Amino acid sequence: MKTLDLHTIQTFFKKRNPEAHKGHHGHALLIAGSKSKMGAAIIAAKACLRSGAGLVTLNIPKKERQAIFAAIPEVMIAFREGNLSLEKFTAFGIGPGLGIDKSAERKLVTLLENTKLPMVLDADALTILANNSKLFSKILPNSILTPHEKEFDYMFGQHAHNNERQQTAIQKATELNLIIVLKSSQTFITNGNQHFQNTTGNSGLAKGGSGDALTGMITSFLAQGYEPLQAACLGVFFHGLAADITLETQSEESMLISDVIENIGKAFRKIEIKDEELSKKG
């Protein structure tokens, strides 16, 4: 198992080209939000943009559009009631605040059947999968599942502790040809062959919205062209690092995920400063 730390991240993190434009950094589609759960969609979209995606489109119910206009004007909107062409997108994330009714299930199935790109599945999308295990066969190879411990057990059976969950995660990642991000105080990432244990983050992340932000971040890195395992590692590492930086101004008790999202930029600067230090030594 590899330790997911600053040194590991530096091996595949790509510095941005100063001459790049928004089209060089991907277009992410997030299918998220429903009545009374639009906060999840907003959090995911903000985290996605803060993590570097060039363009972000939110697929939401039409009735909920005012919440988006007010909260995050930088994001584009596609209404869930309409037909949406998927060809222009470079990555997909689905699940935060989506709901688990038949309409949400149809949306997930439509996405699974009409795209050729790996995607991020979280939250309600995982519950839908757990309730209909036949859908696992429709998930494209190298897609990323991001369950917390309870969601993991709901999908794959009860476990006594996290060591057992990690072994099952390796088995299921191999069997299903997927990447599993098993969220905990030391998040574990596996594609069945390579395994990573994260070193960033703190208990301030143990609040609603944290997983939604992580979904947005991983989807962002996918959209930017990273390999799925790299995207998962980058999302997890920077999510935790931004939370650690947030402790400079908040406590673990008072921290909000919106605080963490505002510190994603400082997390990026950490790796940029380290690169500058290495360049000077060289």
RASULMO-V213614 format. One record per backbone hydrogen bond with DSSP energy under -0.5 kcal/mol. NH is the residue of the N-H (numbers start at 0). CO is the residue of the C=O. If there is no record, write none. Layout:
NH&CO + NH&CO
This chain:
1&194 + 3&196 + 4&2 + 8&4 + 9&5 + 10&6 + 10&7 + 11&8 + 12&8 + 19&16 + 23&20 + 24&21 + 25&22 + 27&54 + 28&90 + 29&27 + 29&56 + 30&28 + 30&92 + 31&29 + 31&58 + 32&95 + 36&33 + 39&36 + 40&36 + 41&37 + 42&38 + 43&39 + 44&40 + 45&41 + 46&42 + 47&43 + 48&44 + 49&45 + 50&46 + 51&48 + 52&47 + 53&24 + 54&25 + 56&27 + 57&75 + 58&29 + 59&57 + 59&77 + 63&60 + 64&61 + 66&63 + 67&63 + 67&64 + 68&64 + 69&65 + 70&66 + 71&67 + 74&71 + 75&55 + 77&57 + 79&59 + 81&78 + 88&85 + 89&26 + 90&26 + 91&117 + 92&28 + 93&119 + 94&30 + 97&94 + 104&100 + 105&101 + 106&102 + 107&103 + 108&104 + 109&105 + 110&106 + 111&107 + 112&108 + 113&109 + 113&110 + 114&110 + 119&91 + 120&118 + 120&143 + 121&93 + 123&94 + 124&121 + 125&122 + 126&122 + 127&123 + 128&124 + 129&125 + 130&126 + 131&127 + 131&128 + 134&131 + 135&132 + 136&133 + 137&134 + 138&134 + 138&135 + 141&176 + 142&139 + 143&118 + 144&142 + 144&178 + 145&120 + 148&182 + 151&147 + 152&148 + 153&149 + 154&150 + 155&151 + 156&152 + 164&160 + 165&161 + 166&162 + 167&163 + 168&164 + 169&165 + 170&166 + 171&167 + 172&168 + 173&169 + 174&170 + 175&171 + 176&172 + 177&172 + 178&142 + 179&189 + 180&144 + 180&178 + 181&179 + 181&187 + 182&146 + 182&180 + 186&183 + 187&181 + 188&195 + 189&179 + 190&193 + 195&188 + 196&1 + 197&186 + 197&195 + 198&3 + 200&239 + 204&201 + 205&202 + 206&204 + 209&206 + 212&208 + 213&209 + 214&210 + 215&211 + 216&212 + 217&213 + 218&214 + 219&215 + 220&216 + 221&217 + 222&218 + 223&219 + 224&221 + 225&220 + 230&226 + 231&227 + 232&228 + 233&229 + 234&230 + 235&231 + 236&232 + 237&233 + 238&234 + 239&235 + 240&236 + 241&237 + 242&238 + 243&239 + 244&240 + 245&241 + 246&242 + 246&243 + 247&244 + 248&245 + 249&245 + 254&250 + 258&255 + 259&255 + 260&256 + 261&257 + 262&258 + 262&259 + 263&260 + 266&262 + 267&263 + 268&264 + 269&265 + 270&266 + 271&267 + 272&268 + 273&269 + 274&270 + 275&271 + 276&272 + 277&273 + 278&274 + 279&275 + 280&276 + 281&277
